[in-house]
Amino acid sequence: MAKNLQTAGRLRPVDLARRHGVSTQAVRNYEAAGILPPAGRTAHGYRTYTPLHAVALATFLALVPGHGHATAIMRAVNSDAPAEAFGLVDGSHTQLLEDRRTLDAVEGALRDLGSPAVPAPDDGAGPGAMFVGPLAAKLGIVPATLRTWERAGLVTPRRDPRTGYRVYDAADVRDAALAHQLRRGGHGLAQIAPLIARVRAAGGPEPLAATLRDWHARLTARGRALLAGAAELDGYLREREGPVRALSPHRPNGA
């Protein structure tokens, strides 16, 4: 007969803590936060845990790398609200998919920029620089759009000291072209701004190659973490359901 972990041998807080490499205070905090089911109490008021609590703690620790702080997921499970927990899990997968799409859009936009070594036409503002009107015409947008992008931090043109006109240097032209590509891909200004900042900090698209590889690696690692967390969560749900799981739906009770 399968053991019911909800009533199996008792564990002290220190047993649970040592098993998972956390402090006894962390165990108490996790219980208070709803990450663990409520502990039992001895006649003297000391907390006691079961192997089910150990599974819960292992599940939480497995969920964190993929979901961040996974308290809400565990609270939902421990409150017998699995649909809520599944919705939170789905949200993390949706966010990962969106992050992958963003990365694809960035790589596509950078490819469309061509070689950053090729300067933009010189319209009198300096080598490779452009004024707002010619740049807007080059991108097929209106000048007001470039000013909106400037307020959002996507481009940082300087001012011509004689005329006060905005001057977009070669790097600004590159950033404007990248922003244009990403906007065409449906990305909002708040999403684009940190991506432009990465390109700017790297000194252009080519030095960004290492960052893009790291981005790919982190998304892959998060995907694996989501899978690992899902496996642990499924196991915890099965343990919470108890001996009922041992009965096959194709066999009558007691057969």
C-alpha positions, 0 to 999 in steps of 0.5 A: 500500500502506498504511503500517505505523505500527509501522515507519514513520519514526523520531521522537526524544522531542523530536519526539513531545513538541513535536507534542503539547505535552508535555515530553520527560520526560512522554513518557518517563514515559508510556512507563514507565507503559505508556501508550506502547508500549516505545520502540526504541533506537539503537546508542548507547541513545537512545530512538526512537519511531514514528508509532504512538507519536504515535497512542498519545500522541494517544489517551491525551490524548483519553481523559483529558478523559472518563475522567480519568487513562486509564493503565489503558485504554492499558496494556490496549491496549498489552498486547493486552488490548482486552476489559479496555480496553473494560470500563474504557471501559464503566465510564466510560459507566456512571458518566456515566449514573449521574451523569445519573440523579442530576442528574435525581433532584436536579432532581425532588426540588427540584421536589417541595419546592415553594417554599422561601419557604413556612414549615413549620408552627410547632410551638413551636420557632420560626417554620418550625421543627419538632421531630423527631417532627412532622417525621418524621410529616410525611415518613412516616419514623421519628425514628431515620431523621432521627437517622441522616441527622444523623450522615451530615451530611444535616441539622444540627438545633440543640438547644433550650436549655431541653429539649435536644430537636432543633430543625429550622429551615426550612432543615433541614426543606427538607434533610430533605425533599430527602433523603427524595425522594432516598432514595426514588429509591434514592440512598445517604446518601454520594451525598446528602450532597454534594448537600445540601451544595450546596443548603445552600451555595447558600442553597436550591434557587432559587439552585442553578439556576445550579449545576444548569445548570453540572452539565448542561453538564459532563455534556454536555462529558464525554459529548462527550469520551467520544465523542472519546476513543472515536474516537481509541481506535478509530483506535489499535486499527486502527493496532496491528492493522496491514496486516491491516486493509487486507484486506477479509474479503470478498476472498481474500488477494492478490485 
